[in-house]
Every structure is written in C-alpha cells, then in structure tokens.
Amino acid sequence: MPNEAAAAPGKCPLCGKPRVQQYRPFCSRGCRDRDLNHWFDERYRTPTHEGPDGGTDDARFEGD
C-alpha cells in the first residue's frame, strides 16, 4: 500500500504552489532561481556560538 504523502505532489517551499517534477522541489524556474539567490546572498545561515570576546570557538586555536 503506497504512502499517501509519497503519492502527493507536495508544495513549493517558497510560494506553496504545487511542485513541478522538472523543478523539484519547486514549482517553477523562478522559485528555483530565487532559492539559489538566497544562498548566494547568504540569507540562509547556520547559527553559531560566539565566545565572550566575539570570536568563534575556532579562534582560540589560532596563534598557539
């Protein structure tokens, strides 16, 4: 018995329209390119922990 979620086409993560197989997981070339531009503009970031001096944990190993 197939899973209903796997059979459903899903929605574009940017605009919510139905996905198109050619641009999966997006609905169009425009949404695909907009997502790529977000990566280029560094809008997607991973949170990091900064030390009390404002540097990262890796900074303590430099210059030893």
All heavy atoms as TSV, in Angstrom:
chain	resi	resn	atom	element	x	y	z
A	1	MET	N	N	0.854	-1.182	0.000
A	1	MET	CA	C	0.000	0.000	0.000
A	1	MET	C	C	0.889	1.230	0.000
A	1	MET	O	O	1.657	1.444	0.930
A	1	MET	CB	C	-0.907	-0.044	1.220
A	1	MET	CG	C	-1.794	1.141	1.356
A	1	MET	SD	S	-2.861	0.931	2.792
A	1	MET	CE	C	-4.382	1.411	2.080
A	2	PRO	N	N	0.814	2.086	-1.019
A	2	PRO	CA	C	1.674	3.268	-1.094
A	2	PRO	C	C	1.307	4.300	-0.037
A	2	PRO	O	O	0.149	4.447	0.342
A	2	PRO	CB	C	1.448	3.809	-2.494
A	2	PRO	CG	C	0.241	3.140	-3.034
A	2	PRO	CD	C	-0.006	1.927	-2.206
A	3	ASN	N	N	2.304	5.015	0.405
A	3	ASN	CA	C	2.116	6.071	1.387
A	3	ASN	C	C	1.460	7.269	0.706
A	3	ASN	O	O	1.871	7.679	-0.371
A	3	ASN	CB	C	3.491	6.452	1.960
A	3	ASN	CG	C	3.394	7.465	3.070
A	3	ASN	OD1	O	2.345	8.045	3.317
A	3	ASN	ND2	N	4.508	7.680	3.744
A	4	GLU	N	N	0.446	7.852	1.334
A	4	GLU	CA	C	-0.255	8.988	0.723
A	4	GLU	C	C	0.662	10.195	0.571
A	4	GLU	O	O	0.578	10.927	-0.406
A	4	GLU	CB	C	-1.472	9.380	1.576
A	4	GLU	CG	C	-2.626	8.420	1.426
A	4	GLU	CD	C	-3.844	8.910	2.187
A	4	GLU	OE1	O	-4.121	10.116	2.137
A	4	GLU	OE2	O	-4.482	8.083	2.829
A	5	ALA	N	N	1.576	10.411	1.526
A	5	ALA	CA	C	2.486	11.552	1.450
A	5	ALA	C	C	3.433	11.402	0.261
A	5	ALA	O	O	3.787	12.377	-0.389
A	5	ALA	CB	C	3.270	11.693	2.739
A	6	ALA	N	N	3.860	10.194	-0.027
A	6	ALA	CA	C	4.761	9.973	-1.156
A	6	ALA	C	C	4.025	10.146	-2.478
A	6	ALA	O	O	4.605	10.568	-3.465
A	6	ALA	CB	C	5.365	8.583	-1.074
A	7	ALA	N	N	2.743	9.847	-2.509
A	7	ALA	CA	C	1.966	9.966	-3.734
A	7	ALA	C	C	1.535	11.411	-4.001
A	7	ALA	O	O	1.325	11.795	-5.137
A	7	ALA	CB	C	0.732	9.080	-3.656
A	8	ALA	N	N	1.434	12.222	-2.952
A	8	ALA	CA	C	1.018	13.613	-3.109
A	8	ALA	C	C	2.143	14.420	-3.761
A	8	ALA	O	O	3.310	14.205	-3.471
A	8	ALA	CB	C	0.667	14.207	-1.753
A	9	PRO	N	N	1.789	15.345	-4.660
A	9	PRO	CA	C	2.822	16.108	-5.350
A	9	PRO	C	C	3.577	17.074	-4.446
A	9	PRO	O	O	4.683	17.444	-4.734
A	9	PRO	CB	C	2.046	16.846	-6.430
A	9	PRO	CG	C	0.647	16.902	-5.953
A	9	PRO	CD	C	0.455	15.677	-5.108
A	10	GLY	N	N	3.000	17.484	-3.340
A	10	GLY	CA	C	3.664	18.409	-2.439
A	10	GLY	C	C	3.528	19.848	-2.888
A	10	GLY	O	O	2.936	20.146	-3.922
A	11	LYS	N	N	4.092	20.733	-2.092
A	11	LYS	CA	C	4.004	22.156	-2.384
A	11	LYS	C	C	5.392	22.760	-2.455
A	11	LYS	O	O	6.329	22.296	-1.808
A	11	LYS	CB	C	3.194	22.858	-1.291
A	11	LYS	CG	C	1.743	22.448	-1.266
A	11	LYS	CD	C	0.979	23.228	-0.243
A	11	LYS	CE	C	-0.488	22.825	-0.271
A	11	LYS	NZ	N	-1.256	23.591	0.708
A	12	CYS	N	N	5.513	23.807	-3.218
A	12	CYS	CA	C	6.760	24.553	-3.347
A	12	CYS	C	C	7.108	25.153	-1.981
A	12	CYS	O	O	6.248	25.758	-1.329
A	12	CYS	CB	C	6.576	25.659	-4.388
A	12	CYS	SG	S	7.990	26.761	-4.568
A	13	PRO	N	N	8.348	25.005	-1.507
A	13	PRO	CA	C	8.702	25.537	-0.196
A	13	PRO	C	C	8.738	27.069	-0.150
A	13	PRO	O	O	8.708	27.645	0.927
A	13	PRO	CB	C	10.100	24.957	0.063
A	13	PRO	CG	C	10.623	24.554	-1.255
A	13	PRO	CD	C	9.440	24.255	-2.119
A	14	LEU	N	N	8.755	27.733	-1.298
A	14	LEU	CA	C	8.787	29.200	-1.298
A	14	LEU	C	C	7.416	29.836	-1.422
A	14	LEU	O	O	7.101	30.774	-0.703
A	14	LEU	CB	C	9.687	29.710	-2.429
A	14	LEU	CG	C	11.170	29.411	-2.266
A	14	LEU	CD1	C	11.956	29.950	-3.447
A	14	LEU	CD2	C	11.710	29.995	-0.987
A	15	CYS	N	N	6.593	29.344	-2.355
A	15	CYS	CA	C	5.314	30.020	-2.593
A	15	CYS	C	C	4.087	29.165	-2.257
A	15	CYS	O	O	2.990	29.689	-2.177
A	15	CYS	CB	C	5.235	30.491	-4.042
A	15	CYS	SG	S	5.084	29.146	-5.235
A	16	GLY	N	N	4.268	27.849	-2.087
A	16	GLY	CA	C	3.156	26.986	-1.716
A	16	GLY	C	C	2.357	26.424	-2.876
A	16	GLY	O	O	1.408	25.683	-2.662
A	17	LYS	N	N	2.727	26.754	-4.108
A	17	LYS	CA	C	2.035	26.190	-5.272
A	17	LYS	C	C	2.446	24.731	-5.443
A	17	LYS	O	O	3.476	24.306	-4.923
A	17	LYS	CB	C	2.392	26.977	-6.533
A	17	LYS	CG	C	1.858	28.387	-6.548
A	17	LYS	CD	C	2.246	29.088	-7.829
A	17	LYS	CE	C	1.773	30.522	-7.835
A	17	LYS	NZ	N	2.237	31.234	-9.039
A	18	PRO	N	N	1.681	23.957	-6.208
A	18	PRO	CA	C	2.060	22.556	-6.436
A	18	PRO	C	C	3.417	22.442	-7.127
A	18	PRO	O	O	3.758	23.248	-7.990
A	18	PRO	CB	C	0.945	22.023	-7.341
A	18	PRO	CG	C	-0.203	22.937	-7.136
A	18	PRO	CD	C	0.390	24.285	-6.812
A	19	ARG	N	N	4.191	21.436	-6.724
A	19	ARG	CA	C	5.520	21.207	-7.301
A	19	ARG	C	C	5.416	20.740	-8.751
A	19	ARG	O	O	4.449	20.111	-9.138
A	19	ARG	CB	C	6.261	20.128	-6.522
A	19	ARG	CG	C	6.621	20.525	-5.145
A	19	ARG	CD	C	7.319	19.392	-4.443
A	19	ARG	NE	N	7.647	19.797	-3.086
A	19	ARG	CZ	C	8.100	18.977	-2.175
A	19	ARG	NH1	N	8.280	17.704	-2.453
A	19	ARG	NH2	N	8.380	19.415	-0.965
A	20	VAL	N	N	6.447	21.038	-9.522
A	20	VAL	CA	C	6.570	20.562	-10.896
A	20	VAL	C	C	7.797	19.668	-10.929
A	20	VAL	O	O	8.861	20.052	-10.439
A	20	VAL	CB	C	6.723	21.751	-11.881
A	20	VAL	CG1	C	7.001	21.263	-13.280
A	20	VAL	CG2	C	5.492	22.633	-11.834
A	21	GLN	N	N	7.665	18.481	-11.484
A	21	GLN	CA	C	8.743	17.497	-11.472
A	21	GLN	C	C	10.049	18.066	-12.033
A	21	GLN	O	O	11.121	17.812	-11.497
A	21	GLN	CB	C	8.323	16.251	-12.273
A	21	GLN	CG	C	9.350	15.143	-12.275
A	21	GLN	CD	C	9.584	14.544	-10.891
A	21	GLN	OE1	O	8.710	14.551	-10.042
A	21	GLN	NE2	N	10.781	14.032	-10.672
A	22	GLN	N	N	9.979	18.848	-13.079
A	22	GLN	CA	C	11.173	19.398	-13.714
A	22	GLN	C	C	11.972	20.302	-12.768
A	22	GLN	O	O	13.192	20.363	-12.853
A	22	GLN	CB	C	10.769	20.194	-14.954
A	22	GLN	CG	C	11.933	20.803	-15.696
A	22	GLN	CD	C	11.475	21.573	-16.925
A	22	GLN	OE1	O	10.293	21.631	-17.227
A	22	GLN	NE2	N	12.408	22.164	-17.618
A	23	TYR	N	N	11.298	21.015	-11.850
A	23	TYR	CA	C	11.954	21.964	-10.945
A	23	TYR	C	C	11.911	21.505	-9.489
A	23	TYR	O	O	12.088	22.307	-8.584
A	23	TYR	CB	C	11.300	23.338	-11.067
A	23	TYR	CG	C	11.335	23.870	-12.463
A	23	TYR	CD1	C	10.174	23.965	-13.228
A	23	TYR	CD2	C	12.531	24.258	-13.039
A	23	TYR	CE1	C	10.213	24.449	-14.518
A	23	TYR	CE2	C	12.579	24.729	-14.334
A	23	TYR	CZ	C	11.412	24.830	-15.067
A	23	TYR	OH	O	11.462	25.304	-16.351
A	24	ARG	N	N	11.659	20.236	-9.274
A	24	ARG	CA	C	11.501	19.678	-7.941
A	24	ARG	C	C	12.612	20.115	-7.005
A	24	ARG	O	O	13.770	20.102	-7.401
A	24	ARG	CB	C	11.493	18.149	-8.053
A	24	ARG	CG	C	10.856	17.481	-6.886
A	24	ARG	CD	C	10.790	16.013	-7.085
A	24	ARG	NE	N	11.843	15.439	-6.271
A	24	ARG	CZ	C	12.525	14.359	-6.549
A	24	ARG	NH1	N	12.292	13.700	-7.645
A	24	ARG	NH2	N	13.446	13.927	-5.754
A	25	PRO	N	N	12.372	20.592	-5.814
A	25	PRO	CA	C	11.097	20.619	-5.088
A	25	PRO	C	C	10.305	21.905	-5.284
A	25	PRO	O	O	9.425	22.215	-4.499
A	25	PRO	CB	C	11.537	20.490	-3.633
A	25	PRO	CG	C	12.801	21.270	-3.577
A	25	PRO	CD	C	13.469	20.991	-4.912
A	26	PHE	N	N	10.621	22.674	-6.306
A	26	PHE	CA	C	9.952	23.951	-6.529
A	26	PHE	C	C	8.868	23.826	-7.596
A	26	PHE	O	O	8.746	22.804	-8.251
A	26	PHE	CB	C	10.980	25.014	-6.934
A	26	PHE	CG	C	12.093	25.137	-5.939
A	26	PHE	CD1	C	13.339	24.615	-6.211
A	26	PHE	CD2	C	11.889	25.749	-4.714
A	26	PHE	CE1	C	14.372	24.702	-5.293
A	26	PHE	CE2	C	12.902	25.840	-3.787
A	26	PHE	CZ	C	14.144	25.313	-4.070
A	27	CYS	N	N	8.116	24.921	-7.777
A	27	CYS	CA	C	7.012	24.900	-8.743
A	27	CYS	C	C	7.426	25.466	-10.093
A	27	CYS	O	O	6.760	25.234	-11.089
A	27	CYS	CB	C	5.839	25.702	-8.197
A	27	CYS	SG	S	6.189	27.470	-8.056
A	28	SER	N	N	8.503	26.228	-10.122
A	28	SER	CA	C	8.891	26.892	-11.371
A	28	SER	C	C	10.370	27.248	-11.347
A	28	SER	O	O	11.029	27.168	-10.302
A	28	SER	CB	C	8.081	28.179	-11.559
A	28	SER	OG	O	8.428	29.116	-10.552
A	29	ARG	N	N	10.853	27.657	-12.501
A	29	ARG	CA	C	12.245	28.097	-12.593
A	29	ARG	C	C	12.465	29.350	-11.740
A	29	ARG	O	O	13.514	29.536	-11.140
A	29	ARG	CB	C	12.584	28.383	-14.051
A	29	ARG	CG	C	14.000	28.800	-14.252
A	29	ARG	CD	C	14.307	29.002	-15.707
A	29	ARG	NE	N	15.679	29.437	-15.870
A	29	ARG	CZ	C	16.235	29.674	-17.017
A	29	ARG	NH1	N	15.537	29.518	-18.124
A	29	ARG	NH2	N	17.478	30.069	-17.083
A	30	GLY	N	N	11.450	30.202	-11.671
A	30	GLY	CA	C	11.561	31.427	-10.872
A	30	GLY	C	C	11.795	31.141	-9.398
A	30	GLY	O	O	12.670	31.738	-8.773
A	31	CYS	N	N	11.033	30.210	-8.826
A	31	CYS	CA	C	11.221	29.866	-7.417
A	31	CYS	C	C	12.555	29.152	-7.204
A	31	CYS	O	O	13.237	29.394	-6.212
A	31	CYS	CB	C	10.072	28.995	-6.910
A	31	CYS	SG	S	8.577	29.947	-6.534
A	32	ARG	N	N	12.946	28.321	-8.152
A	32	ARG	CA	C	14.237	27.636	-8.046
A	32	ARG	C	C	15.374	28.659	-8.041
A	32	ARG	O	O	16.275	28.599	-7.206
A	32	ARG	CB	C	14.409	26.665	-9.207
A	32	ARG	CG	C	15.730	25.900	-9.156
A	32	ARG	CD	C	15.996	25.180	-10.430
A	32	ARG	NE	N	16.267	26.159	-11.495
A	32	ARG	CZ	C	16.484	25.853	-12.750
A	32	ARG	NH1	N	16.413	24.596	-13.149
A	32	ARG	NH2	N	16.735	26.781	-13.632
A	33	ASP	N	N	15.308	29.630	-8.953
A	33	ASP	CA	C	16.350	30.644	-9.040
A	33	ASP	C	C	16.334	31.576	-7.827
A	33	ASP	O	O	17.383	32.014	-7.354
A	33	ASP	CB	C	16.213	31.458	-10.325
A	33	ASP	CG	C	16.554	30.640	-11.570
A	33	ASP	OD1	O	17.108	29.528	-11.421
A	33	ASP	OD2	O	16.254	31.118	-12.676
A	34	ARG	N	N	15.152	31.884	-7.316
A	34	ARG	CA	C	15.056	32.736	-6.123
A	34	ARG	C	C	15.715	32.053	-4.926
A	34	ARG	O	O	16.430	32.682	-4.156
A	34	ARG	CB	C	13.591	33.044	-5.818
A	34	ARG	CG	C	13.444	34.092	-4.750
A	34	ARG	CD	C	12.033	34.604	-4.551
A	34	ARG	NE	N	11.036	33.979	-5.369
A	34	ARG	CZ	C	9.814	33.664	-4.943
A	34	ARG	NH1	N	9.453	33.908	-3.707
A	34	ARG	NH2	N	8.953	33.099	-5.762
A	35	ASP	N	N	15.504	30.745	-4.794
A	35	ASP	CA	C	16.137	30.000	-3.710
A	35	ASP	C	C	17.656	30.006	-3.863
A	35	ASP	O	O	18.382	30.207	-2.890
A	35	ASP	CB	C	15.612	28.563	-3.683
A	35	ASP	CG	C	16.197	27.763	-2.546
A	35	ASP	OD1	O	15.861	28.053	-1.384
A	35	ASP	OD2	O	17.005	26.861	-2.819
A	36	LEU	N	N	18.144	29.821	-5.075
A	36	LEU	CA	C	19.582	29.857	-5.330
A	36	LEU	C	C	20.156	31.236	-4.988
A	36	LEU	O	O	21.229	31.341	-4.380
A	36	LEU	CB	C	19.867	29.505	-6.787
A	36	LEU	CG	C	21.337	29.441	-7.184
A	36	LEU	CD1	C	22.085	28.395	-6.369
A	36	LEU	CD2	C	21.455	29.140	-8.666
A	37	ASN	N	N	19.435	32.291	-5.337
A	37	ASN	CA	C	19.888	33.641	-4.992
A	37	ASN	C	C	19.941	33.863	-3.490
A	37	ASN	O	O	20.805	34.583	-2.998
A	37	ASN	CB	C	19.006	34.703	-5.653
A	37	ASN	CG	C	19.305	34.853	-7.120
A	37	ASN	OD1	O	20.435	34.645	-7.556
A	37	ASN	ND2	N	18.295	35.198	-7.890
A	38	HIS	N	N	19.022	33.242	-2.753
A	38	HIS	CA	C	19.081	33.337	-1.289
A	38	HIS	C	C	20.375	32.725	-0.767
A	38	HIS	O	O	20.975	33.252	0.171
A	38	HIS	CB	C	17.883	32.644	-0.658
A	38	HIS	CG	C	16.605	33.396	-0.824
A	38	HIS	ND1	N	15.415	32.962	-0.286
A	38	HIS	CD2	C	16.296	34.556	-1.465
A	38	HIS	CE1	C	14.449	33.808	-0.578
A	38	HIS	NE2	N	14.964	34.779	-1.301
A	39	TRP	N	N	20.807	31.621	-1.360
A	39	TRP	CA	C	22.083	31.017	-0.961
A	39	TRP	C	C	23.235	31.942	-1.306
A	39	TRP	O	O	24.152	32.144	-0.505
A	39	TRP	CB	C	22.274	29.659	-1.645
A	39	TRP	CG	C	21.457	28.583	-1.037
A	39	TRP	CD1	C	20.319	28.033	-1.535
A	39	TRP	CD2	C	21.709	27.897	0.201
A	39	TRP	NE1	N	19.840	27.063	-0.695
A	39	TRP	CE2	C	20.679	26.955	0.380
A	39	TRP	CE3	C	22.699	28.001	1.171
A	39	TRP	CZ2	C	20.617	26.122	1.485
A	39	TRP	CZ3	C	22.635	27.158	2.271
A	39	TRP	CH2	C	21.598	26.242	2.417
A	40	PHE	N	N	23.220	32.517	-2.517
A	40	PHE	CA	C	24.292	33.415	-2.939
A	40	PHE	C	C	24.365	34.671	-2.063
A	40	PHE	O	O	25.442	35.180	-1.786
A	40	PHE	CB	C	24.123	33.836	-4.393
A	40	PHE	CG	C	24.396	32.743	-5.385
A	40	PHE	CD1	C	23.780	32.754	-6.621
A	40	PHE	CD2	C	25.270	31.701	-5.105
A	40	PHE	CE1	C	24.038	31.756	-7.554
A	40	PHE	CE2	C	25.527	30.704	-6.029
A	40	PHE	CZ	C	24.907	30.722	-7.262
A	41	ASP	N	N	23.209	35.177	-1.647
A	41	ASP	CA	C	23.160	36.385	-0.808
A	41	ASP	C	C	23.375	36.081	0.665
A	41	ASP	O	O	23.279	36.973	1.500
A	41	ASP	CB	C	21.808	37.093	-0.969
A	41	ASP	CG	C	21.613	37.681	-2.350
A	41	ASP	OD1	O	22.613	37.891	-3.057
A	41	ASP	OD2	O	20.444	37.930	-2.722
A	42	GLU	N	N	23.634	34.812	0.994
A	42	GLU	CA	C	23.869	34.346	2.361
A	42	GLU	C	C	22.692	34.621	3.294
A	42	GLU	O	O	22.857	34.955	4.459
A	42	GLU	CB	C	25.153	34.952	2.922
A	42	GLU	CG	C	26.384	34.546	2.141
A	42	GLU	CD	C	27.670	35.107	2.715
A	42	GLU	OE1	O	27.640	35.772	3.778
A	42	GLU	OE2	O	28.719	34.879	2.097
A	43	ARG	N	N	21.475	34.480	2.768
A	43	ARG	CA	C	20.285	34.641	3.610
A	43	ARG	C	C	20.045	33.396	4.467
A	43	ARG	O	O	19.387	33.480	5.491
A	43	ARG	CB	C	19.059	34.908	2.747
A	43	ARG	CG	C	19.116	36.256	2.079
A	43	ARG	CD	C	17.847	36.533	1.320
A	43	ARG	NE	N	18.005	37.700	0.479
A	43	ARG	CZ	C	17.097	38.116	-0.363
A	43	ARG	NH1	N	15.967	37.465	-0.491
A	43	ARG	NH2	N	17.321	39.183	-1.100
A	44	TYR	N	N	20.540	32.252	4.015
A	44	TYR	CA	C	20.428	31.033	4.795
A	44	TYR	C	C	21.700	30.914	5.621
A	44	TYR	O	O	22.798	30.858	5.085
A	44	TYR	CB	C	20.291	29.800	3.891
A	44	TYR	CG	C	19.052	29.809	3.028
A	44	TYR	CD1	C	19.132	29.478	1.687
A	44	TYR	CD2	C	17.813	30.127	3.548
A	44	TYR	CE1	C	18.009	29.454	0.882
A	44	TYR	CE2	C	16.681	30.121	2.753
A	44	TYR	CZ	C	16.786	29.776	1.424
A	44	TYR	OH	O	15.675	29.753	0.635
A	45	ARG	N	N	21.576	30.871	6.930
A	45	ARG	CA	C	22.736	30.805	7.805
A	45	ARG	C	C	22.514	29.766	8.892
A	45	ARG	O	O	21.407	29.513	9.307
A	45	ARG	CB	C	22.995	32.153	8.471
A	45	ARG	CG	C	23.363	33.217	7.480
A	45	ARG	CD	C	23.560	34.530	8.173
A	45	ARG	NE	N	24.024	35.493	7.192
A	45	ARG	CZ	C	25.124	36.198	7.350
A	45	ARG	NH1	N	25.846	36.066	8.421
A	45	ARG	NH2	N	25.481	37.046	6.429
A	46	THR	N	N	23.614	29.222	9.350
A	46	THR	CA	C	23.585	28.284	10.457
A	46	THR	C	C	23.979	29.040	11.713
A	46	THR	O	O	25.018	29.708	11.728
A	46	THR	CB	C	24.589	27.138	10.220
A	46	THR	OG1	O	24.271	26.502	8.984
A	46	THR	CG2	C	24.533	26.127	11.339
A	47	PRO	N	N	23.176	28.957	12.770
A	47	PRO	CA	C	23.534	29.670	13.997
A	47	PRO	C	C	24.840	29.128	14.574
A	47	PRO	O	O	25.094	27.933	14.558
A	47	PRO	CB	C	22.372	29.391	14.955
A	47	PRO	CG	C	21.390	28.581	14.221
A	47	PRO	CD	C	21.927	28.251	12.878
A	48	THR	N	N	25.677	30.016	15.066
A	48	THR	CA	C	26.938	29.620	15.679
A	48	THR	C	C	27.024	30.212	17.076
A	48	THR	O	O	26.344	31.184	17.404
A	48	THR	CB	C	28.142	30.108	14.858
A	48	THR	OG1	O	28.100	31.525	14.783
A	48	THR	CG2	C	28.137	29.528	13.462
A	49	HIS	N	N	27.872	29.619	17.880
A	49	HIS	CA	C	28.092	30.111	19.230
A	49	HIS	C	C	29.368	30.938	19.230
A	49	HIS	O	O	30.425	30.457	18.845
A	49	HIS	CB	C	28.219	28.954	20.216
A	49	HIS	CG	C	28.602	29.402	21.590
A	49	HIS	ND1	N	27.824	30.259	22.322
A	49	HIS	CD2	C	29.685	29.127	22.343
A	49	HIS	CE1	C	28.424	30.487	23.481
A	49	HIS	NE2	N	29.558	29.820	23.512
A	50	GLU	N	N	29.242	32.195	19.623
A	50	GLU	CA	C	30.412	33.049	19.696
A	50	GLU	C	C	30.873	33.141	21.142
A	50	GLU	O	O	30.071	33.202	22.063
A	50	GLU	CB	C	30.098	34.438	19.153
A	50	GLU	CG	C	29.811	34.436	17.672
A	50	GLU	CD	C	29.667	35.836	17.107
A	50	GLU	OE1	O	29.963	36.809	17.836
A	50	GLU	OE2	O	29.274	35.955	15.952
A	51	GLY	N	N	32.175	33.170	21.324
A	51	GLY	CA	C	32.752	33.297	22.652
A	51	GLY	C	C	32.524	34.680	23.220
A	51	GLY	O	O	32.037	35.584	22.537
A	52	PRO	N	N	32.916	34.911	24.482
A	52	PRO	CA	C	32.678	36.207	25.126
A	52	PRO	C	C	33.432	37.365	24.455
A	52	PRO	O	O	33.030	38.514	24.552
A	52	PRO	CB	C	33.167	36.001	26.556
A	52	PRO	CG	C	33.948	34.744	26.553
A	52	PRO	CD	C	33.530	33.950	25.355
A	53	ASP	N	N	34.520	37.058	23.727
A	53	ASP	CA	C	35.275	38.119	23.051
A	53	ASP	C	C	34.740	38.412	21.656
A	53	ASP	O	O	35.303	39.220	20.934
A	53	ASP	CB	C	36.752	37.764	22.980
A	53	ASP	CG	C	37.018	36.493	22.183
A	53	ASP	OD1	O	36.051	35.787	21.847
A	53	ASP	OD2	O	38.198	36.227	21.894
A	54	GLY	N	N	33.679	37.727	21.244
A	54	GLY	CA	C	33.076	37.950	19.936
A	54	GLY	C	C	33.607	37.023	18.870
A	54	GLY	O	O	33.107	36.999	17.767
A	55	GLY	N	N	34.648	36.249	19.174
A	55	GLY	CA	C	35.200	35.304	18.217
A	55	GLY	C	C	34.520	33.957	18.328
A	55	GLY	O	O	33.791	33.685	19.281
A	56	THR	N	N	34.766	33.115	17.361
A	56	THR	CA	C	34.202	31.775	17.402
A	56	THR	C	C	35.096	30.875	18.238
A	56	THR	O	O	36.220	31.239	18.599
A	56	THR	CB	C	34.073	31.174	15.996
A	56	THR	OG1	O	35.368	31.112	15.417
A	56	THR	CG2	C	33.159	32.019	15.129
A	57	ASP	N	N	34.626	29.690	18.532
A	57	ASP	CA	C	35.412	28.733	19.305
A	57	ASP	C	C	36.697	28.357	18.584
A	57	ASP	O	O	37.706	28.051	19.206
A	57	ASP	CB	C	34.599	27.468	19.596
A	57	ASP	CG	C	33.470	27.750	20.580
A	57	ASP	OD1	O	33.574	28.730	21.350
A	57	ASP	OD2	O	32.489	26.977	20.591
A	58	ASP	N	N	36.697	28.381	17.248
A	58	ASP	CA	C	37.886	28.015	16.463
A	58	ASP	C	C	39.008	29.047	16.617
A	58	ASP	O	O	40.182	28.735	16.413
A	58	ASP	CB	C	37.536	27.859	14.991
A	58	ASP	CG	C	36.614	26.676	14.750
A	58	ASP	OD1	O	36.606	25.757	15.586
A	58	ASP	OD2	O	35.904	26.678	13.728
A	59	ALA	N	N	38.675	30.280	16.969
A	59	ALA	CA	C	39.670	31.334	17.076
A	59	ALA	C	C	40.684	31.050	18.186
A	59	ALA	O	O	41.799	31.531	18.140
A	59	ALA	CB	C	38.988	32.676	17.305
A	60	ARG	N	N	40.314	30.277	19.175
A	60	ARG	CA	C	41.231	30.015	20.291
A	60	ARG	C	C	42.423	29.169	19.865
A	60	ARG	O	O	43.440	29.153	20.544
A	60	ARG	CB	C	40.488	29.360	21.437
A	60	ARG	CG	C	40.001	27.983	21.100
A	60	ARG	CD	C	39.203	27.359	22.206
A	60	ARG	NE	N	38.606	26.149	21.680
A	60	ARG	CZ	C	38.018	25.266	22.402
A	60	ARG	NH1	N	37.912	25.443	23.689
A	60	ARG	NH2	N	37.502	24.193	21.845
A	61	PHE	N	N	42.301	28.450	18.745
A	61	PHE	CA	C	43.394	27.597	18.281
A	61	PHE	C	C	44.369	28.336	17.374
A	61	PHE	O	O	45.420	27.833	17.076
A	61	PHE	CB	C	42.836	26.374	17.549
A	61	PHE	CG	C	42.035	25.474	18.460
A	61	PHE	CD1	C	40.668	25.348	18.296
A	61	PHE	CD2	C	42.645	24.769	19.466
A	61	PHE	CE1	C	39.918	24.540	19.133
A	61	PHE	CE2	C	41.913	23.951	20.317
A	61	PHE	CZ	C	40.551	23.838	20.147
A	62	GLU	N	N	44.013	29.506	16.925
A	62	GLU	CA	C	44.893	30.264	16.038
A	62	GLU	C	C	45.976	30.960	16.857
A	62	GLU	O	O	45.730	31.508	17.912
A	62	GLU	CB	C	44.089	31.301	15.257
A	62	GLU	CG	C	43.116	30.672	14.294
A	62	GLU	CD	C	42.259	31.721	13.591
A	62	GLU	OE1	O	42.553	32.916	13.706
A	62	GLU	OE2	O	41.286	31.314	12.956
A	63	GLY	N	N	47.203	30.898	16.367
A	63	GLY	CA	C	48.300	31.616	17.013
A	63	GLY	C	C	48.877	30.938	18.235
A	63	GLY	O	O	49.631	31.533	18.980
A	64	ASP	N	N	48.523	29.681	18.479
A	64	ASP	CA	C	49.090	28.969	19.645
A	64	ASP	C	C	50.487	28.534	19.378
A	64	ASP	O	O	50.929	28.188	18.378
A	64	ASP	CB	C	48.245	27.743	19.996
A	64	ASP	CG	C	46.949	28.160	20.694
A	64	ASP	OD1	O	46.922	29.266	21.256
A	64	ASP	OD2	O	45.998	27.387	20.647
